[in-house]
């Protein structure tokens, strides 16, 4: 019966511009059949997982206002435990977009793509001997994927920072930009030492089309923006990379939030960015990723629970970095592999960087643990940036102490 209702709902897909009375439910499925039912629900845009379902683990599901009654019926008749976790999504969205937003670049508000790109140009003008604006890729809608290279002296080993691969995770670009500004302006001796002994390749928005769409149309849009026949749009850009592509934790269904695309590197974004990253792969040894939300510091693998060869070393580094992160505000981060602490996901940048390009890789799932989810208030940007910076200082001290980079890195 419920399969029929779900399939009927799928043909009535809509893009919601207003999320008034949309709710997020915290759900705890206890059987594989219940998990499968929840996955069937999520094939409809009116039911969107913020945190994926697994047996005996909490999941977060956003439900459209006009689907609440059917959702309650399905949960009750399927005997799935659930409760309202966020009462009204639009209220939180309104709090992240102030009416009188400052036109200057700051960290008290979230910024548009144009504002971020303008800030790159301003920084390059202010620090002409240190900052270079880089166009690394293009998008389906023909936007540029811009970042900056920051270098204080020649022959430094490189670090690559990825942000904003999922469009709705606004705290990711904001934190990436905060780190960039700290590397350039901070007088803290630990930050200065970290900044000046590396070259930095910093790209806050891997998914510009999706990010713009979250500012203009649908705040919670996750994917890219290329259309797919017959009715759905976008690919999960973090499922489209050419390592273990679509081998688990991804979808062949183009309406899914985790659609892997028609093939590895089928998106313009993944294809062009991978070309650029491969072209500079001899210039960096570490790859850092910012996502949200969960408060977890992770490392590969994502495609399997099989342990990476240097698992114990990576776990120890991440544990010490998360301990440093906690000191300032008491923010608790868990530590482990991506597959252990999040879920199985294939075709991700992290596994590609690790097994194809032989880089060390760490993934931050930033604040919070679901109270705001993807809609973290802007007053938390600076605290998030500060504690993340604290952890990066420790992370790279621990990396250095273990002899990284182990291979020669070209300037």
Secondary structure, DSSP 8 states (H G I E B T S, - for coil): -HHHHHHHHHTT----S--TT-EEEEEE--SHHHHHHHHHHTTSTTEEEEE--BTTBEEEEEE-GGGHHHHHHHHHHHT-EEEEEES-HHHHHHHHS-TT--SS--SSS---HHHHHHHHHHHHHHTTTTEEEEEEEE-TT--EEEEEEEESSTT-EEEEEE--SSTT-HHHHHHHHHHHHHHHH---HHHHHHHHTEEEEEES-S-HHHHHHHHHT-TT--S---EETTTEE---GGG-SSSSTTSSS-BS-TTSTTB--SSTT-SHHHHHHHHHHHHTTTS--EEEEEEESS-EEEES-SS-SS--TTHHHHHHHHHHHHHHHHHHH----EEEEHHHHT----S-HHHIIIIIS--EEEEEEES-SSSSTT---GGGHHHHHHHHHHHHHHHHHHHHHTT-S-S----
